[in-house]
Every structure is written in structure tokens, then in C-alpha cells.
Amino acid sequence: MRGTFIALALIFSCATAHAQNWDSRYPVCQMLYSPVTLSDCRYETMEQCRAATSGLYAQCMENPYFARTQDYRRRPRRQHHHY
């Protein structure tokens, strides 16, 4: 019984250590509620997040760690020099 308790404690502690995924590159996060609350910040718009969240026990929210100073949608284009 004690071994089972320790094994479950290790599993849940590992899950909570990995659960917080606040990626500062994306402005919208999905909070998925289960025995362990998970955050998934990989959405550029609230509409994208809502589509992925549909039917789940989850919600979409603004990423509190989003780096607003960077333009996350524009990536510098490579300039090809032809000599």
C-alpha cells in the first residue's frame, strides 16, 4: 500500500512539474482542467484556441507571459543576394 502511494505521488509530481507551459511566443493559452490543470500556450488567436477547446473541460485566456514587444507573426525574410 505504501509503495502504491509513493508511486502515485511520483506520477502526479512529475505531471505538475511539466504542466505549466507558458510559452512567451504566443498570446493565447488553453487551460485544460483535469486532475492536473495543464496550460498550453501555442495559439495566435482566441478563435484558434476556442476551436481546439470545443467539447473539452477547458478555457482560453490571454497569455500573461506573452512578450508583447516582439511581433510574433512577422518573421524576417531571408534576403538572397545574387552576385
C-alpha positions as CSV (number, residue, x, y, z in Angstrom):
1,M,0.0,0.0,0.0
2,R,2.8,2.4,0.9
3,G,4.6,1.6,-2.3
4,T,1.5,2.4,-4.3
5,F,1.1,5.7,-2.6
6,I,4.7,6.7,-3.3
7,A,4.3,5.6,-7.0
8,L,1.2,7.8,-7.4
9,A,2.8,10.7,-5.6
10,L,5.8,10.5,-8.1
11,I,3.5,10.3,-11.1
12,F,1.5,13.4,-10.0
13,S,4.5,15.4,-9.0
14,C,6.1,14.8,-12.4
15,A,2.8,15.8,-14.1
16,T,2.6,19.0,-12.2
17,A,6.2,19.9,-12.9
18,H,5.6,19.6,-16.6
19,A,2.1,21.1,-16.5
20,Q,3.0,24.7,-16.7
21,N,3.9,25.5,-20.3
22,W,3.8,29.3,-20.6
23,D,5.3,29.9,-24.0
24,S,6.0,33.7,-24.3
25,R,5.9,33.5,-28.1
26,Y,2.1,33.1,-28.3
27,P,-0.6,35.4,-27.0
28,V,-3.3,32.9,-26.2
29,C,-3.2,29.9,-23.8
30,Q,-5.6,27.0,-23.3
31,M,-6.2,25.9,-19.7
32,L,-7.3,22.3,-19.6
33,Y,-8.9,21.2,-16.4
34,S,-8.4,17.6,-15.3
35,P,-7.0,16.0,-12.2
36,V,-4.0,18.2,-13.0
37,T,-4.5,21.6,-14.7
38,L,-2.5,22.0,-17.8
39,S,-1.6,25.2,-19.7
40,D,-0.9,25.1,-23.4
41,C,0.2,28.3,-25.0
42,R,0.5,27.8,-28.7
43,Y,-2.3,29.8,-30.2
44,E,-2.1,33.0,-32.1
45,T,-5.8,33.9,-31.8
46,M,-8.6,33.3,-29.4
47,E,-10.6,31.7,-32.2
48,Q,-7.9,29.1,-32.8
49,C,-7.9,28.3,-29.1
50,R,-11.7,28.1,-28.9
51,A,-11.8,25.7,-31.8
52,A,-9.3,23.4,-30.1
53,T,-11.1,23.7,-26.8
54,S,-14.5,22.9,-28.1
55,G,-16.0,20.0,-26.2
56,L,-13.3,19.9,-23.5
57,Y,-13.4,21.0,-19.9
58,A,-11.1,23.9,-20.7
59,Q,-11.0,27.6,-21.3
60,C,-8.9,30.1,-23.4
61,M,-7.1,33.0,-21.8
62,E,-4.6,35.7,-22.7
63,N,-1.0,34.6,-22.0
64,P,0.2,36.6,-19.0
65,Y,3.8,36.0,-20.1
66,F,3.4,37.0,-23.8
67,A,6.3,39.2,-24.9
68,R,4.2,42.0,-26.5
69,T,7.2,43.9,-27.7
70,Q,8.1,41.3,-30.3
71,D,6.0,40.8,-33.5
72,Y,5.4,37.1,-33.2
73,R,3.7,36.8,-36.6
74,R,6.3,38.5,-38.7
75,R,9.5,36.6,-39.2
76,P,12.4,38.3,-41.0
77,R,12.6,37.2,-44.6
78,R,15.9,35.9,-45.9
79,Q,17.5,38.1,-48.4
80,H,19.1,36.3,-51.2
81,H,21.9,38.2,-52.8
82,H,22.7,37.3,-56.4
83,Y,26.1,38.4,-57.5
